[in-house]
Amino acid sequence: MIIVMEHNATIDQLNRVIKYIEDRGLKTQVNNGELLNVVAVIGDKSILNDESIAALDGVREVKKIQEPYKLVSRVAHPEDTIIKFPNGVKLGGLERPVLMVGPCSVEKDFEGLLKVAQAAKDMGCQFLRGGAFKPRTSPYDFQGLEEKGLQYLARAREKTGLLVVTEVMDTMDISLLCKYADVLQVGARNMQNFKLLKALGRIKKPVMIKRGPAATIKEFLLAAEYVVANGNPNVIFCERGVKGFDTHFTRNVLDIAAVPIIRKFSHLPIIVDPSHGTGKRYLIEPMGKAALVAGSHGLMFEVHHDPDNAMCDGAQSLNIEQFKEIAKSFNKLIGRIDYDNKNNK
């Protein structure tokens, strides 16, 4: 249920509505819009009397939401959520799409990571991505540098100004990652780790949720609902493909349609990862362009200083020169910089 207040409703009238609901054991979340305030009601609404609420001063309308993803729904929050970072970067709404690039995992070669970060800065990217904790299918594969990897990411941020995106795998690691990261990423394997999602709802850092390999869009939306319902409104969806039956040519089936669907039904921003979505570096550019045309708020893809010798996912990673060429095409598409004209002046 959501309660839409009149455009001229006073703070006292809004507080009276909130008190009426919370006195009956339910929770509220207020979404402050430019024109209207909306109160989302969380809990068993059967104990509420719709007519009594509608009769309260300042109430314009009472609506029932049938879908279980109430707080991430556009019905509860009609305006786009725009996530604002301390350095001025904005993500969501009609803001210019962002680019998140970097290696799949942070490795021992810090200078290699710095080369990628510097190239990303030169090409107008806003985020450096890299895994310090890596979930791997085999226990014998490289598992990440852990805190040392986080320190490398933080050092690269100091030198370039890029924001850091890195994966969180366990509730025990959240406080450590919050010391170093600007965005905490929930990997595809953890999309339905509800204990982790609840814990991430209690922090102030933005959270990015990657779609599970067999997750429906409804389940994707509900994963975000866990975070928002526990108090953190700054959630980013990341579409990274779902499992298909033809794994010879692509690693996953990149669901571009998820972008306009999420934008239609949710106010939260969504980005696309064509590296994991396809598993092939030659598909990053065409699928990234398709995602941007479909309305993606940004792209995340893998760049490594030496992909052929990468510890993880080298086949889907661009080298620095390949990245620069593709970044030019992305930047032209989103109108950030025309690098060819810039270089010809």
PyMOL commands that set and color helices and strands:
alter all, ss='L'
color gray80, all
select helices_A, chain A and resi 11-22+45-47+50-54+110-122+147-160+171-180+188-190+194-200+217-229+258-265+274-278+281-294+307-309+314-316+320-334+339-344
alter helices_A, ss='H'
color red, helices_A
select strands_A, chain A and resi 2-5+27-32+37-42+59-63+83-84+90-91+98-102+127-129+163-168+183-186+207-210+235-239+270-272+298-302
alter strands_A, ss='S'
color yellow, strands_A
deselect
rebuild
show_as cartoon
